[in-house]
Amino acid sequence: MPWPTIRGEERGVGLKTIAVLTSGGDAPGMNAAIWAVVKVAASRGINVVGVERGYDGLVDGVFRPLTRAVMSSGNLAPAPGIDGMAGSGGTLLGTTRCRRFYDPQGRREACRQLTMAGIDGLIAIGGNGTLAGAHLFAEECGSVPVIGIPASIDNDIGCTADAIGVDTALNTIIDACDRISDTARSHHRAFIVEVMGRRSGYLAMAASVAAAADAVLLPELDRSEEETITSVEKIIRQSFDAGRDKRRVLIIKAEGVSITATDLADRVHERLSDHPDVDIRATVLGHVVRGGRPSYHDRMVAGRLALGAVNSLAEGGHDQMVAWSTTTDGGERTDDPRVSIFPLDIVLEETEALLDGSSDITKRRVLRMQSVQGVLAL
């Protein structure tokens, strides 16, 4: 069966029903984005259905109504249970990592499900994998326009200065580091705190400054285990020098750094055997960083990106992502000065450059952190 197609000039005309899904890792603010999509679409008479379990639900055709008709007026309103969800963490639609969607047959079935359900457009909320899937689907299922909304606590998506979830994740990390610092000072300890970020050290980098850390360990620096151990040993020795009268050391480590936080703490402790009074502990924040109620910033960004996504679909947009406060060239400006629209292929290209270190943005981040390492240790 050939893929259904539709001419570009016909997209967005007579938009009646759109679908929204969340996929990949959850991020605080996803529910705020869903809620905003529902409210904006309903105000324009556009029905919204939610796709449960991300791309898995798309392949299986698992849809739930997110809008309903108000009997007295005939206007659309959010379905019961949607109001009040904007302030909750996680995603009310659920999320998975769907291997079936990697297969063209799986995407073909997803296209068939959307077409049979009479859905005129799709909004996909998620990170790199979600947007890569959206781009493939957009290329192959031309009958259903697709718009992406960036949501990733790692802030590792190209063409956007911010992604939904980043601000809340950073606030969670900083709060945890402040609490850890309290007990570290009480016991004269050094703490190595590991945060999420397999290929991107953005969370570690940003949190290290805000939490007044003594050092930060990033995967982008590409150090060997030996170099990492030696640098941490040096920081702790300098910090607990008798003349410093310093009572705590805080080192923030991204999970993508090759050695685990626990192994790093043990190896450094062995080297500091001449300082028996120095206690080194490791704390892995892990998925705690993903949860929690979204901050004001994440709710605001989610709402404005959702508005841009619905507008883009209504205006015939396809195979695009709405971006926040970007300085990247090549985007299309919108009525919102903070929101731009980029083709998904450009977004994915820039994302890979961010992750492999070839992006100018990544290079600037690394240079910036290298320049302040000595300052952090003071």
Wavefront OBJ file of the C-alpha trace (Angstrom):
o trace
v 0.000 0.000 0.000
v 1.521 3.385 -0.958
v 1.930 6.111 1.622
v -0.979 8.596 1.640
v 0.141 12.029 0.431
v -1.227 15.534 0.494
v -0.066 18.646 -1.289
v 1.705 21.266 0.827
v -0.822 23.995 0.047
v -3.642 21.806 1.399
v -2.112 21.239 4.810
v -3.852 23.082 7.613
v -6.946 23.733 5.526
v -10.056 22.693 7.450
v -8.071 21.425 10.441
v -10.625 19.557 12.564
v -8.761 17.083 14.770
v -5.148 16.901 15.901
v -3.299 14.352 18.002
v -0.622 14.949 20.616
v 1.857 12.477 22.079
v 4.802 12.411 24.475
v 7.684 10.046 23.866
v 11.093 9.080 25.242
v 12.227 10.309 28.642
v 9.634 12.273 30.593
v 10.333 15.901 31.479
v 8.600 18.285 33.904
v 6.376 20.532 31.807
v 5.160 17.915 29.348
v 1.698 18.059 30.922
v 1.761 21.847 30.691
v 2.443 21.517 26.959
v -0.390 19.003 26.499
v -2.759 21.243 28.443
v -1.788 24.278 26.362
v -2.253 22.366 23.087
v -5.743 21.361 24.258
v -6.727 24.871 25.358
v -5.432 26.621 22.235
v -6.940 24.077 19.865
v -10.297 24.017 21.669
v -10.537 27.802 21.521
v -10.310 27.480 17.726
v -12.829 24.669 17.416
v -10.167 21.990 16.805
v -10.626 18.621 18.515
v -7.602 17.116 20.286
v -6.940 13.452 20.962
v -4.100 12.150 23.077
v -1.952 9.245 21.954
v -1.211 6.988 24.923
v 2.242 5.430 25.420
v 3.999 7.544 22.790
v 4.777 5.977 19.418
v 3.676 2.568 20.737
v 0.172 3.954 21.126
v 0.396 5.547 17.690
v 1.149 2.172 16.064
v -1.663 0.512 18.039
v -4.140 3.356 17.539
v -4.646 3.962 21.268
v -6.288 7.390 21.313
v -8.221 9.196 24.055
v -10.273 12.384 23.681
v -8.742 15.441 25.321
v -11.538 17.824 24.274
v -15.324 17.580 24.544
v -18.280 19.526 23.248
v -20.094 21.707 25.792
v -23.786 20.826 25.403
v -25.126 24.292 26.147
v -22.972 26.156 23.637
v -21.564 23.540 21.290
v -18.088 24.942 21.901
v -15.117 22.745 22.719
v -13.564 22.511 26.182
v -10.902 20.333 27.811
v -12.080 16.817 28.679
v -12.609 15.961 32.371
v -9.323 15.445 34.175
v -7.299 17.758 31.930
v -7.811 20.948 33.934
v -5.220 21.190 36.670
v -2.772 18.837 34.964
v -0.484 21.658 33.803
v 1.154 21.823 37.221
v 1.886 18.112 37.536
v 5.083 16.294 36.659
v 5.503 13.352 34.318
v 3.108 12.932 31.420
v -0.584 12.105 31.669
v -0.403 10.314 28.294
v 2.418 7.996 29.323
v 5.613 7.446 27.376
v 7.682 4.576 26.002
v 10.659 4.010 23.742
v 9.053 2.234 20.782
v 11.268 -0.074 18.734
v 8.438 -0.850 16.335
v 8.497 2.757 15.170
v 12.083 2.281 13.934
v 10.674 -0.074 11.298
v 8.999 1.430 8.191
v 6.177 -1.082 8.624
v 5.508 0.255 12.121
v 5.392 3.825 10.833
v 3.131 2.747 7.981
v 0.708 1.246 10.483
v 0.829 4.413 12.589
v -0.017 6.463 9.502
v -2.941 4.147 8.759
v -4.230 4.487 12.319
v -4.140 8.291 12.189
v -5.811 8.396 8.787
v -8.568 5.995 9.860
v -9.196 8.090 12.973
v -9.648 11.216 10.858
v -6.702 13.023 12.473
v -5.438 16.037 10.513
v -2.171 16.752 12.335
v 0.245 15.417 14.948
v 2.229 17.209 17.671
v 5.116 15.162 19.102
v 6.611 16.286 22.428
v 10.003 14.879 23.399
v 13.743 14.794 22.884
v 16.164 13.735 20.189
v 14.704 10.272 19.585
v 11.157 11.608 19.519
v 12.039 14.297 17.009
v 14.004 11.846 14.836
v 10.926 9.608 14.749
v 8.716 12.598 13.960
v 10.956 13.547 11.033
v 10.867 10.050 9.520
v 7.115 9.894 9.984
v 6.663 13.336 8.439
v 8.650 12.298 5.370
v 6.740 9.067 4.888
v 3.196 9.909 6.005
v 2.517 13.036 4.000
v -1.206 12.985 4.735
v -0.636 13.950 8.394
v 1.392 17.119 9.080
v 3.819 16.756 12.013
v 5.193 19.404 14.390
v 7.686 18.742 17.193
v 8.000 20.398 20.602
v 11.407 20.005 22.346
v 11.241 18.444 25.817
v 14.479 17.118 27.313
v 16.027 17.799 30.707
v 19.502 17.401 29.143
v 18.977 20.495 26.958
v 20.644 18.636 24.098
v 18.322 19.550 21.215
v 19.600 21.667 18.366
v 18.204 25.050 17.269
v 16.549 25.813 20.625
v 18.129 27.623 23.562
v 15.857 25.840 25.999
v 13.807 22.639 26.127
v 10.850 21.836 28.364
v 12.039 20.347 31.666
v 15.512 21.858 31.866
v 14.725 24.600 34.368
v 12.864 22.290 36.767
v 15.645 19.687 36.581
v 18.243 22.335 37.419
v 16.202 23.592 40.352
v 15.943 20.019 41.649
v 19.709 19.509 41.335
v 20.518 22.798 43.044
v 18.116 22.080 45.908
v 19.707 18.648 46.396
v 23.221 20.108 46.278
v 22.300 22.768 48.831
v 21.041 20.054 51.193
v 24.113 17.901 50.603
v 26.339 20.923 51.254
v 24.652 21.438 54.631
v 25.578 17.960 55.819
v 28.992 18.101 54.140
v 29.927 21.197 56.161
v 28.704 19.575 59.353
v 30.922 16.506 58.831
v 33.876 18.018 56.941
v 33.181 15.912 53.850
v 33.665 15.938 50.109
v 30.685 14.920 47.998
v 30.658 13.799 44.370
v 27.121 14.327 43.057
v 26.197 12.609 39.797
v 23.439 14.101 37.668
v 21.807 12.963 34.442
v 23.463 13.644 31.108
v 24.869 10.712 29.133
v 26.118 12.632 26.105
v 25.507 16.179 27.276
v 26.974 17.761 30.395
v 24.661 20.783 30.314
v 22.919 20.017 33.623
v 26.227 19.455 35.416
v 27.743 22.579 33.882
v 24.843 24.902 34.694
v 24.270 23.479 38.176
v 27.946 23.701 39.137
v 27.920 27.488 38.992
v 24.526 27.943 40.658
v 25.296 25.459 43.461
v 28.776 26.916 44.097
v 30.483 23.622 43.303
v 34.257 23.264 43.556
v 34.545 21.396 40.253
v 32.470 19.953 37.435
v 33.135 16.802 35.394
v 31.766 16.813 31.847
v 31.718 14.120 29.133
v 32.580 16.816 26.591
v 36.037 17.190 28.152
v 36.760 13.589 27.085
v 39.173 12.830 29.934
v 40.460 9.360 30.745
v 39.579 7.744 34.079
v 43.097 8.408 35.327
v 42.896 12.091 34.405
v 39.517 12.402 36.126
v 40.726 10.710 39.315
v 43.865 12.833 39.436
v 41.977 16.093 38.920
v 39.453 15.285 41.677
v 42.246 14.270 44.066
v 43.989 17.580 43.397
v 40.813 19.614 44.002
v 40.107 17.893 47.315
v 43.706 18.224 48.525
v 43.771 21.924 47.694
v 40.342 22.542 49.205
v 41.087 20.807 52.516
v 44.559 22.309 52.853
v 45.193 23.274 56.486
v 45.359 26.955 55.593
v 41.968 27.020 53.856
v 39.660 26.226 56.799
v 37.193 24.881 54.209
v 34.520 22.534 55.535
v 32.960 21.054 52.403
v 33.868 20.121 48.835
v 31.168 19.669 46.214
v 31.966 18.136 42.828
v 29.195 17.721 40.254
v 29.622 14.947 37.716
v 27.576 14.185 34.585
v 26.619 10.511 34.237
v 28.309 10.403 30.820
v 31.760 10.722 32.413
v 33.275 7.238 32.045
v 33.853 6.413 35.730
v 30.896 6.076 38.102
v 30.528 8.416 41.049
v 30.957 5.569 43.550
v 34.101 4.211 41.898
v 35.498 7.725 41.624
v 34.927 8.377 45.330
v 36.569 5.052 46.270
v 39.609 5.576 44.027
v 40.210 9.117 45.259
v 39.757 8.007 48.871
v 42.539 5.443 48.372
v 44.877 8.156 47.127
v 44.087 10.353 50.117
v 45.129 7.755 52.659
v 47.561 10.328 54.061
v 44.499 12.416 54.995
v 42.495 10.008 57.199
v 40.242 12.838 58.348
v 38.919 13.449 54.796
v 35.667 11.613 54.096
v 34.475 11.312 50.474
v 30.896 10.349 49.639
v 29.067 9.769 46.332
v 25.435 10.599 45.646
v 23.635 9.698 42.415
v 20.527 11.845 41.945
v 19.311 9.734 39.032
v 15.632 9.876 38.130
v 14.830 12.207 41.022
v 15.902 14.934 38.583
v 13.135 13.984 36.114
v 10.233 14.299 38.527
v 8.442 17.063 40.354
v 6.098 19.891 39.562
v 7.356 22.065 36.707
v 8.732 25.502 37.491
v 7.169 28.740 36.286
v 9.729 28.912 33.480
v 8.982 25.412 32.198
v 5.221 26.025 32.300
v 5.627 29.315 30.461
v 7.936 27.862 27.786
v 5.637 24.851 27.365
v 2.613 27.074 26.863
v 4.219 29.339 24.303
v 5.782 26.483 22.343
v 2.412 24.700 22.323
v 0.736 27.827 20.960
v 3.379 28.007 18.246
v 2.883 24.327 17.388
v -0.901 24.626 17.000
v -0.474 27.801 14.950
v 2.046 26.060 12.711
v -0.322 23.162 12.018
v -3.198 25.559 11.334
v -1.027 27.478 8.863
v 0.041 24.345 6.975
v 3.345 23.679 8.747
v 4.871 20.218 8.383
v 8.076 18.401 9.393
v 9.058 21.262 11.724
v 9.938 21.981 15.352
v 9.038 25.050 17.392
v 12.110 26.460 19.159
v 12.607 28.766 22.146
v 14.681 31.957 22.140
v 17.124 30.705 19.552
v 20.054 32.540 17.989
v 20.528 29.851 15.326
v 20.186 31.060 11.741
v 17.673 29.552 9.358
v 14.540 29.633 11.506
v 11.208 31.172 10.651
v 10.027 33.859 13.049
v 6.542 33.768 14.559
v 4.279 36.353 16.195
v 5.977 35.440 19.484
v 9.479 37.007 19.459
v 10.815 34.115 21.576
v 9.440 31.322 19.364
v 10.854 30.296 15.976
v 10.195 27.369 13.657
v 12.908 25.135 12.162
v 12.758 22.242 9.704
v 13.248 18.984 11.625
v 16.149 17.868 9.447
v 18.074 21.014 10.422
v 17.203 20.439 14.106
v 18.494 16.867 14.002
v 21.683 17.890 12.221
v 22.435 20.539 14.845
v 21.501 18.108 17.656
v 24.098 15.602 16.481
v 26.680 18.385 16.284
v 25.874 19.363 19.875
v 26.388 15.786 21.018
v 29.530 14.942 19.058
v 31.239 18.188 20.053
v 31.471 19.740 16.582
v 28.851 22.421 17.284
v 30.129 25.908 18.054
v 27.734 25.948 21.010
v 29.358 22.864 22.556
v 32.839 24.243 21.915
v 31.935 27.517 23.636
v 30.490 25.629 26.627
v 33.656 23.575 27.041
v 35.931 26.604 26.756
v 33.794 28.471 29.259
v 33.989 25.658 31.807
v 37.722 25.199 31.287
v 38.219 28.895 31.955
v 36.325 28.839 35.256
v 37.579 25.541 36.706
v 40.218 27.403 38.684
v 37.614 29.875 39.916
v 35.250 27.151 41.112
v 37.982 25.629 43.258
v 38.675 28.828 45.195
l 1 2 3 4 5 6 7 8 9 10 11 12 13 14 15 16 17 18 19 20 21 22 23 24 25 26 27 28 29 30 31 32 33 34 35 36 37 38 39 40 41 42 43 44 45 46 47 48 49 50 51 52 53 54 55 56 57 58 59 60 61 62 63 64 65 66 67 68 69 70 71 72 73 74 75 76 77 78 79 80 81 82 83 84 85 86 87 88 89 90 91 92 93 94 95 96 97 98 99 100 101 102 103 104 105 106 107 108 109 110 111 112 113 114 115 116 117 118 119 120 121 122 123 124 125 126 127 128 129 130 131 132 133 134 135 136 137 138 139 140 141 142 143 144 145 146 147 148 149 150 151 152 153 154 155 156 157 158 159 160 161 162 163 164 165 166 167 168 169 170 171 172 173 174 175 176 177 178 179 180 181 182 183 184 185 186 187 188 189 190 191 192 193 194 195 196 197 198 199 200 201 202 203 204 205 206 207 208 209 210 211 212 213 214 215 216 217 218 219 220 221 222 223 224 225 226 227 228 229 230 231 232 233 234 235 236 237 238 239 240 241 242 243 244 245 246 247 248 249 250 251 252 253 254 255 256 257 258 259 260 261 262 263 264 265 266 267 268 269 270 271 272 273 274 275 276 277 278 279 280 281 282 283 284 285 286 287 288 289 290 291 292 293 294 295 296 297 298 299 300 301 302 303 304 305 306 307 308 309 310 311 312 313 314 315 316 317 318 319 320 321 322 323 324 325 326 327 328 329 330 331 332 333 334 335 336 337 338 339 340 341 342 343 344 345 346 347 348 349 350 351 352 353 354 355 356 357 358 359 360 361 362 363 364 365 366 367 368 369 370 371 372 373 374 375 376 377 378
